[in-house]
Amino acid sequence: MATMTSLARYLDPEVIQQVARLDLRARFIVEGFMAGLHRSPFQGLSTEFSEHRKYAQGDDLRTMDWNVFARTDRLFVRKFQAETHLDCHLLVDASASMGPVGEQRQARDPAETPGKLNYAIHLAAALGYLVTRQQDAIGLGVLGEGLQTLLPPRSRRSDLVQLLAVLAAIKPAGRTGLAHGVHQALQRIAHRGLVVIFSDLLTDTRAVLEALHHVRFRGHDLIVMHILDAAEVRFPFEGAVRLEDPETGISLDAAAEGVRASYVRAVADWRAELRDRIAALKGDYVALDTSMKFDKALVEFLTQRSRRR
């Protein structure tokens, strides 16, 4: 690929390989997802139905509303609002809590484990590929203790490759500064668009909700991809376990069987509260865990996006 070759001038060879793998995986996810659809998932993301008007000679027959014709015996065409440019901003939480959980920490190749950050990176790459494919613009913000990186939204293939390069190089580190990072990103995002946040939200919920309110106040559509590890949702551990906060190092010893039921219930209640609070902001909340296949995650995303129309 010519664009990939040009990256060799300033990228480490190992990163180039990661970008190539990520690009192929993103295409595989999106194309495999699309193969199971009977209609384009992109229809209507930028063009919205407005009203009917009477048919005039020369109108495109593809815009004809045959259902109306069947009811009224009159010819009408669908009139659409002018097609608008979509700016989609992906904000990825790269704090330490997004790193490997439990046994994943001992994996030989953390990039190949289904960890939260790895899941977020692949899903963000697939969405970048999807948005670029429909000729809209995709941007990326990497959030740690604050805003670490911000790529402005672009629609060219070469810009997508740059975005993939940034995604491929992300490593989990530092304490969560999600709310601060979102506020900083919003100060630099010039135009209204769609903001998609990828995070485990393991931080101050009140501060996060204030940041999400800021997103909506700025006029952006909002989708929150809440990504937890499957073990964080189901708590499959047995016997005595030591639970450690990867950001503070604080640990807690517990008997798995004694806390599992209350833990699972608390997580479910927390996610339900987040869903309700984000819905009250007229945003969308997508609950994901690392056991969920990417195509299902994309279906969830597109379903939520269609509700924002």
C-alpha positions as a Markdown table, in Angstrom:
| # | Residue | x | y | z |
|---|---|---|---|---|
| 1 | Met | 0.0 | 0.0 | 0.0 |
| 2 | Ala | 1.5 | 3.3 | -1.1 |
| 3 | Thr | 0.2 | 5.2 | 1.9 |
| 4 | Met | 1.6 | 2.6 | 4.3 |
| 5 | Thr | 5.0 | 2.8 | 2.5 |
| 6 | Ser | 5.1 | 6.5 | 3.0 |
| 7 | Leu | 4.8 | 6.0 | 6.8 |
| 8 | Ala | 8.1 | 4.3 | 6.8 |
| 9 | Arg | 9.8 | 7.6 | 6.8 |
| 10 | Tyr | 8.8 | 8.4 | 10.3 |
| 11 | Leu | 7.4 | 5.3 | 12.0 |
| 12 | Asp | 9.2 | 2.5 | 13.7 |
| 13 | Pro | 9.0 | -0.7 | 11.7 |
| 14 | Glu | 7.3 | -2.5 | 14.5 |
| 15 | Val | 4.6 | 0.2 | 14.5 |
| 16 | Ile | 4.2 | -0.1 | 10.8 |
| 17 | Gln | 3.5 | -3.8 | 11.2 |
| 18 | Gln | 0.9 | -3.0 | 13.9 |
| 19 | Val | -0.8 | -0.4 | 11.7 |
| 20 | Ala | -0.9 | -3.0 | 8.8 |
| 21 | Arg | -2.5 | -5.6 | 11.1 |
| 22 | Leu | -4.9 | -3.0 | 12.5 |
| 23 | Asp | -5.9 | -1.8 | 9.0 |
| 24 | Leu | -6.6 | -5.4 | 7.9 |
| 25 | Arg | -8.5 | -6.2 | 11.0 |
| 26 | Ala | -10.6 | -3.0 | 10.7 |
| 27 | Arg | -11.5 | -3.8 | 7.1 |
| 28 | Phe | -12.3 | -7.4 | 8.0 |
| 29 | Ile | -14.6 | -6.3 | 10.8 |
| 30 | Val | -16.5 | -3.8 | 8.7 |
| 31 | Glu | -16.7 | -5.8 | 5.5 |
| 32 | Gly | -17.7 | -8.9 | 7.4 |
| 33 | Phe | -20.3 | -6.9 | 9.3 |
| 34 | Met | -21.7 | -5.4 | 6.0 |
| 35 | Ala | -21.8 | -8.8 | 4.3 |
| 36 | Gly | -24.6 | -9.8 | 6.7 |
| 37 | Leu | -26.7 | -6.8 | 6.0 |
| 38 | His | -29.5 | -6.5 | 3.4 |
| 39 | Arg | -29.1 | -2.7 | 3.2 |
| 40 | Ser | -26.3 | -0.3 | 3.6 |
| 41 | Pro | -25.6 | 0.7 | 7.3 |
| 42 | Phe | -24.6 | 4.1 | 6.0 |
| 43 | Gln | -27.9 | 5.1 | 4.4 |
| 44 | Gly | -29.2 | 8.1 | 6.2 |
| 45 | Leu | -26.2 | 8.9 | 8.3 |
| 46 | Ser | -25.7 | 12.2 | 6.5 |
| 47 | Thr | -28.9 | 12.5 | 4.3 |
| 48 | Glu | -32.2 | 12.7 | 6.1 |
| 49 | Phe | -35.7 | 12.4 | 4.6 |
| 50 | Ser | -37.5 | 15.7 | 4.7 |
| 51 | Glu | -40.9 | 15.6 | 2.9 |
| 52 | His | -42.8 | 14.6 | -0.3 |
| 53 | Arg | -43.4 | 16.7 | -3.4 |
| 54 | Lys | -45.3 | 15.9 | -6.6 |
| 55 | Tyr | -43.4 | 14.1 | -9.3 |
| 56 | Ala | -42.0 | 16.3 | -12.1 |
| 57 | Gln | -40.8 | 15.1 | -15.4 |
| 58 | Gly | -37.1 | 14.3 | -15.3 |
| 59 | Asp | -37.1 | 13.4 | -11.5 |
| 60 | Asp | -35.0 | 10.4 | -10.6 |
| 61 | Leu | -37.3 | 7.4 | -10.4 |
| 62 | Arg | -35.2 | 6.0 | -7.6 |
| 63 | Thr | -36.7 | 8.7 | -5.3 |
| 64 | Met | -40.3 | 7.7 | -6.1 |
| 65 | Asp | -42.4 | 6.7 | -3.1 |
| 66 | Trp | -44.3 | 3.7 | -4.5 |
| 67 | Asn | -46.1 | 3.2 | -1.2 |
| 68 | Val | -47.7 | 6.6 | -1.5 |
| 69 | Phe | -48.6 | 5.8 | -5.2 |
| 70 | Ala | -50.3 | 2.6 | -4.1 |
| 71 | Arg | -52.4 | 4.5 | -1.6 |
| 72 | Thr | -53.3 | 7.6 | -3.6 |
| 73 | Asp | -52.7 | 6.7 | -7.3 |
| 74 | Arg | -50.5 | 9.8 | -7.5 |
| 75 | Leu | -46.8 | 10.2 | -8.1 |
| 76 | Phe | -44.7 | 11.7 | -5.3 |
| 77 | Val | -41.0 | 11.7 | -4.8 |
| 78 | Arg | -39.1 | 11.7 | -1.5 |
| 79 | Lys | -37.4 | 15.1 | -0.9 |
| 80 | Phe | -34.3 | 14.9 | 1.2 |
| 81 | Gln | -32.4 | 17.6 | 3.2 |
| 82 | Ala | -29.1 | 18.6 | 1.7 |
| 83 | Glu | -26.4 | 16.1 | 2.4 |
| 84 | Thr | -24.2 | 17.3 | 5.2 |
| 85 | His | -20.7 | 16.5 | 6.2 |
| 86 | Leu | -20.3 | 14.4 | 9.3 |
| 87 | Asp | -17.4 | 15.0 | 11.6 |
| 88 | Cys | -16.9 | 12.0 | 13.9 |
| 89 | His | -14.6 | 12.4 | 16.9 |
| 90 | Leu | -13.3 | 9.2 | 18.6 |
| 91 | Leu | -12.1 | 9.8 | 22.1 |
| 92 | Val | -10.2 | 6.8 | 23.5 |
| 93 | Asp | -9.4 | 6.3 | 27.2 |
| 94 | Ala | -5.8 | 5.1 | 27.5 |
| 95 | Ser | -5.4 | 5.2 | 31.3 |
| 96 | Ala | -3.9 | 2.3 | 33.2 |
| 97 | Ser | -7.3 | 0.8 | 34.1 |
| 98 | Met | -7.8 | 0.1 | 30.4 |
| 99 | Gly | -4.9 | -2.3 | 30.5 |
| 100 | Pro | -4.9 | -6.1 | 30.9 |
| 101 | Val | -7.0 | -7.6 | 33.7 |
| 102 | Gly | -6.1 | -10.7 | 35.8 |
| 103 | Glu | -4.4 | -13.4 | 33.8 |
| 104 | Gln | -4.0 | -11.1 | 30.8 |
| 105 | Arg | -1.2 | -9.4 | 32.5 |
| 106 | Gln | 0.9 | -12.5 | 32.1 |
| 107 | Ala | 0.1 | -12.9 | 28.4 |
| 108 | Arg | 3.1 | -13.0 | 26.1 |
| 109 | Asp | 1.6 | -10.6 | 23.6 |
| 110 | Pro | -0.8 | -8.2 | 25.4 |
| 111 | Ala | -1.8 | -6.7 | 22.0 |
| 112 | Glu | -3.4 | -10.0 | 21.1 |
| 113 | Thr | -5.4 | -10.4 | 24.3 |
| 114 | Pro | -9.0 | -9.3 | 24.3 |
| 115 | Gly | -8.3 | -6.5 | 26.8 |
| 116 | Lys | -10.3 | -3.4 | 27.2 |
| 117 | Leu | -7.9 | -1.0 | 25.4 |
| 118 | Asn | -7.2 | -3.5 | 22.7 |
| 119 | Tyr | -10.9 | -3.9 | 22.2 |
| 120 | Ala | -11.4 | -0.1 | 22.1 |
| 121 | Ile | -8.6 | 0.3 | 19.6 |
| 122 | His | -10.0 | -2.3 | 17.2 |
| 123 | Leu | -13.5 | -1.0 | 17.5 |
| 124 | Ala | -12.3 | 2.6 | 17.0 |
| 125 | Ala | -10.3 | 1.5 | 13.9 |
| 126 | Ala | -13.3 | -0.2 | 12.5 |
| 127 | Leu | -15.4 | 2.9 | 13.0 |
| 128 | Gly | -12.7 | 5.0 | 11.4 |
| 129 | Tyr | -12.7 | 2.7 | 8.4 |
| 130 | Leu | -16.6 | 2.8 | 8.3 |
| 131 | Val | -16.8 | 6.7 | 8.4 |
| 132 | Thr | -14.0 | 7.2 | 5.9 |
| 133 | Arg | -15.7 | 4.7 | 3.6 |
| 134 | Gln | -18.8 | 6.8 | 3.5 |
| 135 | Gln | -16.6 | 9.9 | 2.8 |
| 136 | Asp | -17.1 | 11.6 | 6.1 |
| 137 | Ala | -14.4 | 12.8 | 8.4 |
| 138 | Ile | -12.9 | 10.9 | 11.3 |
| 139 | Gly | -10.9 | 12.4 | 14.1 |
| 140 | Leu | -9.2 | 10.9 | 17.2 |
| 141 | Gly | -8.4 | 12.0 | 20.7 |
| 142 | Val | -6.3 | 9.9 | 23.1 |
| 143 | Leu | -7.1 | 10.6 | 26.8 |
| 144 | Gly | -4.9 | 9.7 | 29.7 |
| 145 | Glu | -4.6 | 12.0 | 32.7 |
| 146 | Gly | -5.8 | 14.7 | 30.2 |
| 147 | Leu | -5.8 | 15.1 | 26.5 |
| 148 | Gln | -2.6 | 13.5 | 25.1 |
| 149 | Thr | -3.2 | 13.6 | 21.4 |
| 150 | Leu | -5.9 | 15.1 | 19.1 |
| 151 | Leu | -6.1 | 14.5 | 15.4 |
| 152 | Pro | -8.6 | 16.8 | 13.6 |
| 153 | Pro | -11.3 | 15.1 | 11.5 |
| 154 | Arg | -10.2 | 14.2 | 8.0 |
| 155 | Ser | -11.7 | 12.0 | 5.3 |
| 156 | Arg | -8.8 | 11.0 | 3.1 |
| 157 | Arg | -7.4 | 7.4 | 3.2 |
| 158 | Ser | -4.0 | 8.7 | 4.1 |
| 159 | Asp | -5.4 | 10.5 | 7.1 |
| 160 | Leu | -7.1 | 7.3 | 8.2 |
| 161 | Val | -3.7 | 5.5 | 8.1 |
| 162 | Gln | -2.3 | 8.2 | 10.3 |
| 163 | Leu | -5.1 | 7.7 | 12.7 |
| 164 | Leu | -4.5 | 3.9 | 12.7 |
| 165 | Ala | -0.8 | 4.6 | 13.4 |
| 166 | Val | -1.7 | 6.6 | 16.5 |
| 167 | Leu | -4.2 | 3.9 | 17.7 |
| 168 | Ala | -1.6 | 1.2 | 17.2 |
| 169 | Ala | 0.9 | 3.0 | 19.3 |
| 170 | Ile | -1.3 | 3.5 | 22.4 |
| 171 | Lys | -0.2 | 2.0 | 25.6 |
| 172 | Pro | -2.2 | 2.1 | 28.8 |
| 173 | Ala | -0.6 | 4.3 | 31.5 |
| 174 | Gly | -1.4 | 6.7 | 34.3 |
| 175 | Arg | -4.4 | 7.6 | 36.2 |
| 176 | Thr | -7.8 | 8.3 | 34.6 |
| 177 | Gly | -8.3 | 11.9 | 33.7 |
| 178 | Leu | -11.3 | 11.2 | 31.4 |
| 179 | Ala | -13.4 | 14.1 | 32.3 |
| 180 | His | -10.5 | 16.6 | 32.1 |
| 181 | Gly | -9.5 | 15.1 | 28.8 |
| 182 | Val | -13.0 | 15.4 | 27.3 |
| 183 | His | -13.2 | 19.1 | 28.4 |
| 184 | Gln | -9.8 | 19.8 | 26.8 |
| 185 | Ala | -10.8 | 18.0 | 23.6 |
| 186 | Leu | -14.0 | 20.0 | 23.3 |
| 187 | Gln | -12.0 | 23.3 | 23.5 |
| 188 | Arg | -10.2 | 22.3 | 20.3 |
| 189 | Ile | -13.1 | 20.7 | 18.4 |
| 190 | Ala | -14.3 | 23.5 | 16.1 |
| 191 | His | -17.5 | 22.1 | 14.6 |
| 192 | Arg | -20.4 | 20.2 | 15.9 |
| 193 | Gly | -20.4 | 16.5 | 15.0 |
| 194 | Leu | -20.6 | 13.0 | 16.6 |
| 195 | Val | -18.5 | 12.3 | 19.7 |
| 196 | Val | -17.9 | 8.6 | 20.5 |
| 197 | Ile | -16.2 | 7.9 | 23.8 |
| 198 | Phe | -14.5 | 4.6 | 24.5 |
| 199 | Ser | -13.8 | 4.0 | 28.2 |
| 200 | Asp | -14.3 | 1.7 | 31.1 |
| 201 | Leu | -15.6 | 4.8 | 33.0 |
| 202 | Leu | -13.7 | 3.6 | 36.2 |
| 203 | Thr | -13.4 | 7.0 | 37.6 |
| 204 | Asp | -15.5 | 9.7 | 39.3 |
| 205 | Thr | -19.0 | 9.2 | 37.8 |
| 206 | Arg | -20.1 | 12.7 | 38.7 |
| 207 | Ala | -17.1 | 14.3 | 36.9 |
| 208 | Val | -17.7 | 12.1 | 33.8 |
| 209 | Leu | -21.4 | 13.0 | 33.6 |
| 210 | Glu | -20.4 | 16.7 | 33.8 |
| 211 | Ala | -18.0 | 16.2 | 30.9 |
| 212 | Leu | -20.8 | 14.4 | 28.9 |
| 213 | His | -23.1 | 17.3 | 29.6 |
| 214 | His | -20.4 | 19.6 | 28.2 |
| 215 | Val | -20.4 | 17.4 | 25.0 |
| 216 | Arg | -24.1 | 17.9 | 24.6 |
| 217 | Phe | -24.0 | 21.6 | 25.5 |
| 218 | Arg | -21.6 | 22.1 | 22.6 |
| 219 | Gly | -24.2 | 20.6 | 20.3 |
| 220 | His | -22.5 | 17.3 | 19.6 |
| 221 | Asp | -24.3 | 14.0 | 19.2 |
| 222 | Leu | -23.0 | 11.6 | 21.9 |
| 223 | Ile | -22.4 | 7.9 | 22.1 |
| 224 | Val | -20.6 | 6.3 | 25.0 |
| 225 | Met | -19.0 | 3.0 | 24.4 |
| 226 | His | -18.7 | 1.6 | 27.9 |
| 227 | Ile | -16.1 | -1.2 | 27.6 |
| 228 | Leu | -15.5 | -3.5 | 30.6 |
| 229 | Asp | -13.5 | -6.7 | 30.7 |
| 230 | Ala | -15.7 | -9.8 | 30.7 |
| 231 | Ala | -14.2 | -10.7 | 34.1 |
| 232 | Glu | -15.2 | -7.3 | 35.5 |
| 233 | Val | -18.8 | -8.0 | 34.5 |
| 234 | Arg | -19.1 | -11.6 | 35.6 |
| 235 | Phe | -16.4 | -12.0 | 38.4 |
| 236 | Pro | -15.5 | -15.6 | 37.5 |
| 237 | Phe | -12.7 | -15.9 | 40.1 |
| 238 | Glu | -12.6 | -18.7 | 42.7 |
| 239 | Gly | -11.3 | -18.9 | 46.2 |
| 240 | Ala | -9.2 | -16.1 | 47.8 |
| 241 | Val | -8.5 | -13.3 | 45.4 |
| 242 | Arg | -6.5 | -10.1 | 45.6 |
| 243 | Leu | -8.1 | -7.2 | 43.8 |
| 244 | Glu | -5.7 | -4.4 | 42.8 |
| 245 | Asp | -6.3 | -1.0 | 41.4 |
| 246 | Pro | -3.9 | -0.7 | 38.5 |
| 247 | Glu | -3.7 | 3.1 | 38.8 |
| 248 | Thr | -3.2 | 3.5 | 42.6 |
| 249 | Gly | -1.8 | 0.1 | 43.5 |
| 250 | Ile | -4.4 | -0.2 | 46.3 |
| 251 | Ser | -5.4 | -3.8 | 46.9 |
| 252 | Leu | -8.2 | -5.7 | 48.6 |
| 253 | Asp | -8.3 | -9.3 | 49.6 |
| 254 | Ala | -11.6 | -11.1 | 49.3 |
| 255 | Ala | -13.3 | -14.5 | 49.1 |
| 256 | Ala | -14.7 | -14.7 | 45.6 |
| 257 | Glu | -17.7 | -16.7 | 46.4 |
| 258 | Gly | -18.7 | -14.4 | 49.3 |
| 259 | Val | -18.7 | -11.2 | 47.2 |
| 260 | Arg | -19.6 | -12.4 | 43.7 |
| 261 | Ala | -23.4 | -11.9 | 43.9 |
| 262 | Ser | -23.2 | -8.4 | 45.4 |
| 263 | Tyr | -20.4 | -7.4 | 43.1 |
| 264 | Val | -22.3 | -8.5 | 39.9 |
| 265 | Arg | -25.4 | -6.7 | 41.2 |
| 266 | Ala | -23.5 | -3.5 | 41.9 |
| 267 | Val | -22.0 | -3.5 | 38.4 |
| 268 | Ala | -25.4 | -4.0 | 36.8 |
| 269 | Asp | -26.9 | -1.2 | 38.9 |
| 270 | Trp | -24.0 | 1.1 | 38.0 |
| 271 | Arg | -24.4 | 0.5 | 34.3 |
| 272 | Ala | -28.2 | 1.0 | 34.5 |
| 273 | Glu | -27.6 | 4.3 | 36.2 |
| 274 | Leu | -25.2 | 5.4 | 33.6 |
| 275 | Arg | -27.6 | 4.4 | 30.8 |
| 276 | Asp | -30.4 | 6.4 | 32.5 |
| 277 | Arg | -28.2 | 9.5 | 33.1 |
| 278 | Ile | -26.8 | 9.5 | 29.6 |
| 279 | Ala | -30.3 | 9.0 | 28.1 |
| 280 | Ala | -31.4 | 12.1 | 30.1 |
| 281 | Leu | -28.7 | 14.0 | 28.3 |
| 282 | Lys | -30.1 | 12.8 | 25.0 |
| 283 | Gly | -27.0 | 10.8 | 24.4 |
| 284 | Asp | -26.6 | 7.0 | 23.8 |
| 285 | Tyr | -25.0 | 4.5 | 26.0 |
| 286 | Val | -23.6 | 1.2 | 24.6 |
| 287 | Ala | -22.7 | -1.4 | 27.2 |
| 288 | Leu | -19.9 | -3.7 | 25.9 |
| 289 | Asp | -17.6 | -6.3 | 27.3 |
| 290 | Thr | -14.6 | -8.0 | 25.8 |
| 291 | Ser | -16.5 | -11.2 | 25.2 |
| 292 | Met | -18.8 | -9.4 | 22.7 |
| 293 | Lys | -17.9 | -9.9 | 19.0 |
| 294 | Phe | -17.0 | -6.7 | 17.1 |
| 295 | Asp | -19.8 | -7.1 | 14.6 |
| 296 | Lys | -22.4 | -7.1 | 17.4 |
| 297 | Ala | -20.7 | -4.0 | 18.9 |
| 298 | Leu | -21.0 | -2.3 | 15.5 |
| 299 | Val | -24.7 | -3.2 | 15.3 |
| 300 | Glu | -25.2 | -1.6 | 18.7 |
| 301 | Phe | -23.3 | 1.5 | 17.5 |
| 302 | Leu | -25.4 | 1.9 | 14.3 |
| 303 | Thr | -28.6 | 1.2 | 16.2 |
| 304 | Gln | -27.8 | 4.0 | 18.7 |
| 305 | Arg | -26.6 | 6.3 | 15.9 |
| 306 | Ser | -29.9 | 5.8 | 14.0 |
| 307 | Arg | -31.8 | 6.9 | 17.1 |
| 308 | Arg | -29.8 | 10.2 | 17.1 |
| 309 | Arg | -31.2 | 11.1 | 13.6 |
